């Protein structure tokens, strides 16, 4: 995979990826900026961002990578003794972003997720499921700072609730 330096902006539900800084050709030269649009992605409700994953960039350094994915849930039916139904999600990667700075990648990921959460929910007419199902995922992130004696100096917690509903409209 060839990595290019880019500038990423999220505004009004659009993720813009632009060619950003061009590395200098020699020592002591300034970084040149030549912004040109590489890709504009209109964010949709079925877009998700993976968590940061460390990848090898070269022998000495790691690169933190996230992926913007389009996730589709399909109902699969199987017949054994009786009819079994399950919802299977499949995803395709739209974009990969990486940085040596984990904090920067987390900020980009949060900005994309916030933009997706701000989108209006649209339901197509005529959607019907064999069974009404609601899936609830709760993710909890905790940071605790302790001293050598075991006393808690600082704690932070972030709780998120993700709901995916397959409901037939009445």
C-alpha positions in Angstrom: 0.0 0.0 0.0 1.4 3.4 -1.0 0.7 6.0 1.7 0.3 9.7 0.6 0.3 12.7 2.9 -3.3 14.0 2.9 -5.5 16.6 4.6 -8.8 15.3 6.0 -11.8 17.5 6.7 -15.3 16.5 7.8 -18.0 19.2 7.1 -21.7 19.0 6.5 -21.7 15.2 6.2 -18.9 15.1 3.6 -15.5 13.6 4.2 -12.9 15.4 2.0 -9.5 13.9 1.5 -7.1 16.3 -0.2 -3.5 15.8 -1.1 -1.7 17.8 1.5 1.9 18.4 2.4 4.5 17.5 -0.2 7.7 16.5 1.5 10.7 18.8 0.8 13.2 17.5 -1.7 16.2 18.7 0.3 17.3 19.6 3.9 16.3 23.0 5.2 13.5 23.5 2.6 10.0 24.3 3.7 7.1 21.9 3.3 5.0 22.9 0.3 1.2 22.7 0.2 -0.6 21.8 -3.0 -4.2 21.0 -2.0 -6.1 19.1 -4.6 -9.1 16.9 -4.0 -8.4 13.2 -4.0 -11.8 12.1 -2.9 -15.0 13.5 -1.5 -17.2 10.9 0.3 -20.7 11.7 1.2 -21.2 10.0 4.6 -24.2 7.7 5.0 -25.8 6.0 8.0 -24.3 2.7 7.0 -20.7 4.0 7.2 -18.6 2.9 10.2 -15.0 3.5 11.3 -12.9 0.8 12.6 -10.8 1.3 15.7 -7.2 2.3 15.3 -4.9 -0.7 14.5 -1.1 -0.5 14.7 0.5 -1.5 11.4 4.2 -1.8 10.5 5.2 1.2 8.4 8.9 0.5 8.2 11.3 -1.4 10.4 11.4 1.2 13.2 8.0 2.8 13.2 4.4 1.9 13.5 1.4 3.5 11.7 -2.0 3.7 13.3 -4.6 2.8 10.7 -8.4 3.2 10.6 -10.8 2.2 7.8 -14.0 3.8 6.7 -16.3 1.0 5.8 -19.8 0.6 4.3 -21.7 -2.0 6.3 -24.7 -3.9 5.0 -26.9 -6.2 7.1 -28.7 -9.0 5.3 -31.1 -11.5 6.6 -30.1 -15.1 6.0 -32.6 -17.9 6.2 -31.6 -21.6 6.7 -33.9 -24.6 6.9 -32.9 -27.4 9.1 -35.6 -28.8 11.4 -37.2 -25.4 11.5 -36.7 -22.0 9.9 -33.6 -20.2 11.3 -33.1 -16.5 10.7 -30.1 -14.4 11.4 -28.7 -11.0 10.4 -25.3 -11.1 8.9 -23.3 -7.9 8.4 -20.8 -7.6 5.6 -18.6 -4.6 5.0 -16.5 -3.1 2.2 -13.6 -0.7 2.8 -14.0 2.7 1.2 -10.9 4.4 2.6 -7.9 3.8 4.7 -6.2 6.5 6.8 -3.1 6.2 8.8 -0.8 8.3 11.0 2.1 7.9 13.4 0.1 10.0 15.9 -2.6 7.9 17.6 -4.3 11.0 19.0 -4.8 12.4 15.5 -6.3 9.2 14.2 -8.7 9.1 17.2 -9.7 12.7 16.5 -10.4 11.9 12.8 -12.3 8.7 13.8 -14.5 10.6 16.3 -15.2 13.4 13.8 -16.4 10.9 11.2 -18.5 9.1 13.8 -20.0 12.4 15.0 -20.9 13.4 11.5 -22.6 10.1 10.8 -24.6 10.4 14.1 -25.8 13.8 13.0 -27.3 12.5 9.7 -31.1 12.3 9.6 -32.6 8.8 9.8 -34.5 7.8 6.6 -36.6 4.7 6.3 -37.6 3.3 3.0 -41.3 2.4 2.6 -42.3 -1.2 2.2 -39.5 -2.7 4.4 -40.7 -5.9 6.0 -38.8 -8.4 8.1 -39.9 -11.9 9.0 -39.2 -11.1 12.7 -38.8 -7.8 14.5 -35.4 -7.7 16.2 -33.4 -5.0 18.0 -29.7 -5.4 18.8 -28.0 -3.3 21.5 -24.3 -3.1 21.9 -22.8 -1.3 24.8 -19.1 -0.3 24.7 -17.3 1.1 27.6 -13.9 2.7 27.5 -12.2 3.5 30.8 -8.9 5.3 31.6 -7.7 5.0 35.2 -4.5 6.7 36.5 -3.1 5.1 39.7 0.0 5.7 41.8 2.4 3.0 43.0 0.3 2.5 46.2 -2.8 1.7 44.2 -4.7 4.9 45.0 -6.7 6.3 42.0 -5.5 9.7 40.9 -7.8 10.2 37.9 -10.4 8.3 36.1 -12.4 8.8 32.9 -15.1 6.7 31.3 -16.8 6.9 28.0 -19.9 4.7 27.4 -21.5 4.3 24.0 -24.8 2.5 23.2 -25.2 1.2 19.6 -28.6 0.1 18.5 -29.5 -1.7 15.3 -33.2 -2.3 14.7 -34.9 -4.6 12.1 -38.5 -3.6 12.6 -41.4 -3.9 10.2 -43.2 -0.6 9.6 -46.9 -0.5 10.5 
